[in-house]
Amino acid sequence: MLFSPNRRQLGIALLALAAIAIAGKSQAGTLEDVKKKGVVVIGIQGDNPPWGYVDSSGKQDGIDADMGRAFAEYLGVKAEFVPLAVANRIPALTTGRVDILFATMAMLPERAKAVQYSKPYVANEITLVAAQATPINGNADMSKFVIGVPRSSTQDTQVTNNAPSGTEIRRFDDDAATIQALLSGQVQAVGANLFYPQRLNAAKPELGFEPKLHFTALYNGACTRLGEKEWNETANKFIDQIKSNGKLASFYAKWMKVPVPVFPDSVPGVPFTVQ
């Protein structure tokens, strides 16, 4: 059935209005807007302690939560957290659902094409973790087991790149689901961050979960939208300040239980400033 000209014009107008609404959303949250509103909306992981998680009282906690609250204080506004799964962190930022990410965002060149990284504020290590009795001594051994990873995560990338062709890799929505898959026997090993062994051994200490393979050391940064120079400069000034005044060291002592590392001045393929 053909539309009449009036109906067609109405349809075009509605599409145009929708496009404007979407465009407006993607451009929402300038620093001026945030300060007028008195709230900065921060994307954070929802269930990945000690990075970002919800505690027993319903409060967002972890090193990224402390970073987010300190950033809001730096801006002179309140922090509003939006818990995110691994795969929807970048879309939440680029569509304007959140203003900034403190969300365990490892610095990777492919991600730097979609978001603007700040200077690094925390370090992480990506390994393959399994029970002590699981015989994994090299990459080739991965093909003998089912490996779990959080979908679209750094662990996913590292396991995919290092596992032999034909290895069964199961992808889960987030870190918590990946850890549970190993505990329940759905998988025999997982691509892990620095804190997986601690969480796994708290649940089943008799299995002695341990890193089997070491893939890479990574650095995490805050993320803002591409081209938004004012946001990027503000994030970098904030990170410089908490490094110099000892606040980052206090977060590290609280959550990481290790001294603040020496951070690199650059990461290949990942600019820390708007080019």
Secondary structure, 3 states (H helix, E strand, C coil): CCCCHHHHHHHHHHHHHHHHHHHHHHCCCCHHHHHHHCEEEEEEECEECCCEEECCCCCEECHHHHHHHHHHHHHCCEEEEEEECHHHHHHHHHCCCCCEECCCCECCCCHHHCEEEEEEEEEEEEEEEECCCCCCCCHHHHHHCCEEEECCCHHHHHHHHHCCCCCCEEEECCHHHHHHHHHHCCCCEEEECCCHHHHHHHHCHHHCCEEEEEEEEEEEEEEEECCCHHHHHHHHHHHHHHHHCCHHHHHHHHHHCCCCCCCCCCECCECCCCC
